[in-house]
Amino acid sequence: MDVERILRLAERMAERYGIEYFEVRVARTRAVLIEMENGSLETLEDNLEVGIGARAFAGAWGFSSSSDLSKAEEVIKTAMKIAKVSGGDSKIFIGDPVVDRAEMPVREPFTDIEIGDKVALVREVDGLLKGKGISARRVVYVDGLKEQIYLNSVGSEIQTVVPRIRLSFSVTAKGNGGMQAYWKTFGGTVGWELVEGIDFPHWTFFVKEKALELLRARTPPSGEFDVIMDPELTGVFIHEALGHAAEADSVKNGESILEGKLGEKIAVDGLRVVDDPTLPGKFGSYVYDDEGIRARRVEIIRDGILVNYLNDRETAALLGLEPNGHGRAQSYAHQPLVRMSNTYLEPGDWSFEEMVSEVKRGLYMIGDKGGQVDTANGTFTFGAKEGYIIENGEIKAHVRDVALSGKILDVLRNIRAIGKDLRIEFPGYCGKGQWVSVDDGGPHVLTRAIVGGLG
């Protein structure tokens, strides 16, 4: 691709249409997807996608894209014409030019692994998931290498290469008149070394045993209890309940309980929440966002005080802040939105055993089973994979189909203990009209919330 030609073309058109600012992204993504259910290969794809997306600003954004690079002129012109007719009066942060090339390192490129070897891996995992009482099993492998060139009207030219790999497997157990599922996911911005580092016999046995144990577990009690969230549930709470409320487009649109609260104490002393796309190897990591802003670690809450929102170029200008590298797009065919990366709660100094000993009657809740959050009203409901009743400082009965709910700020203010066992290893995809890769986590956390049955 002739980068210089595209830039000169865009500059000429910007002058013709009176465009204040423009940016162009050209991306090439090679991706493999393999899905297997109960030993049957449901999906086997090896796709190469190339495309161009252009965005122009003239008080409002105009955007256009195409999978045909020969249509670059049409794409850029259309984006600029849309921006002109939109008639907005917004402002954006423009900043200084950046010229850079950044490639996220891997030890063993997954692009060097034959597709047959990847299918063989999926078959091997599927075979390990078989077992007495297991009625269904599923394995999903995906990898993708994204090469992108970003250009803008102030002279930025940024080339990035980002690898992502993810493997997940699940089982459904049937018995005792019911069915229960359990699953495990691995992923990161790394290479094939991720797969080689997984102890598959251990983890496949683990998910099978968990699903079978849940068939024998009790239904949970209902009411307000002391609750210990495990690192995975802490992560999903921080991502869903707090992180989305801290995205500045939600604040701009009046859809966040954190609107107007910068500088206010919203949580307990000592609590710190971070979003950090620079963490090496994590699934939500990147070097530059899709607005050409260098990724950076952002403290959202420091010592209980709300100190930052996650910003893009437009929300930064609106709120009088600097963009902090959180404008992300699903692909060249999507406009950047304010998004999280790797979001987590920093560790404290409690051991898990000390936390359990603090609870007279409560629950230990483990894992993420999805849920709902209303960032405007500040309420949430999340399912957990499993739970245990705690009585007089001891872990007792196993419970299933258990959910956690409450008011986001109440839960943050009710935190009594923060564990020292930080884990950020729960890779997934966050949907907000577009899908982007994220990770989240934290330590064990003791707080108070409403517990009930799920579904």
Secondary structure, 3 states (H helix, E strand, C coil): CCHHHHHHHHHHHHHHHCCCEEEEEEEEEEEEEEEEECCEEEEEEEEEEEEEEEEEECCCEEEEEECCHHHHHHHHHHHHHHHHHHCCCCCCCCCCCCEEEEECCCCCCHHHCCHHHHHHHHHHHHHHHCCCCEEEEEEEEEEEEEEEEEEECCCCEEEEEEEEEEEEEEEEEEECCEEEEEEEEEEECCCCHHHHCCCHHHHHHHHHHHHHHHHCCECCCCEEEEEEECHHHHHHHHHHHHHHHHEHHHHHCCCCCCCCCCCCECCCCCCCEEECCCCCCCCCCCCECCCCCECCCEEEEECCEECCCECCHHHHHHHCCCCCCCEECCCCCCCCEECCCEEEECCCCECHHHHHHCCCEEEEEECCCCEEEECCCCEEEEEECEEEEEECCEEEEEECCEEEEEEHHHHHHCCCEEECCCEECCCEEEECCCEEEEEEEECCEEEEEEEEECC
